[in-house]
Amino acid sequence: MYTSRPSESKTSVRQRDAERTRAALISAAQTLFSTRGFANTGVREVAELAGVNSSLVNRYFGSKQGLYRETLERLLDITPMLQGDRRRFGEHVVSIFLDVQDAPGPLMMLILSAADPEAYATSVELLEKKAIGPLAHWLGPPDAEGRAARLHILWSGFLMSRRLLPPSRLEEVRHSSTRRWLEAAIQAIVDEGET
């Protein structure tokens, strides 16, 4: 007698396919929004890079703006940075920044999309919600918001400079007094709450 093996339900296969499609669209959007900006990126281009039909952008995200929002929201999540020993936070953060390959990231998305009013408003909202707010909460009093803002300024400046530095200069930063200075500057802001 023939018996069939239990198979996955059609619903779970569809869910897995939907998750893969969403992930592919977000990855493609990250690449394009980080290299071309919001205004210069079309839904068709994102879908083509993801290898899917462009109608799926609207299906999963509602619009290009919805795709921008979800992509940036995922990229701006700093909670993994806030794990570990608070006393070594400066070293931890600088290691993360120097170890990350030159992949498209949130800073370039924010900069390149600032000219579009709707994308800019989304960027400001999510930067506060996903980065500065959680950082301020983690820092705690005194002046948590001010300290979070100073860290953001320091990090943004470093990350932007890093993109502009020739590779040989970047290697010098990895093993230099500049690295130690950045670690100490970050740690000093964190430690303001400990005094």
DALINVEN-V403872 format. One record per helix or strand. SS is the DSSP state (helix for helix, strand for strand). FROM is the first residue (numbers start at 1). LEN is the number of residues. Records with the same first field share a line. If there is no record, write none. Layout:
SS = FROM-LEN / FROM-LEN
This chain:
helix = 10-27 / 43-8 / 55-7 / 64-12 / 79-4 / 86-14 / 106-7 / 117-23 / 144-21 / 167-8 / 177-18
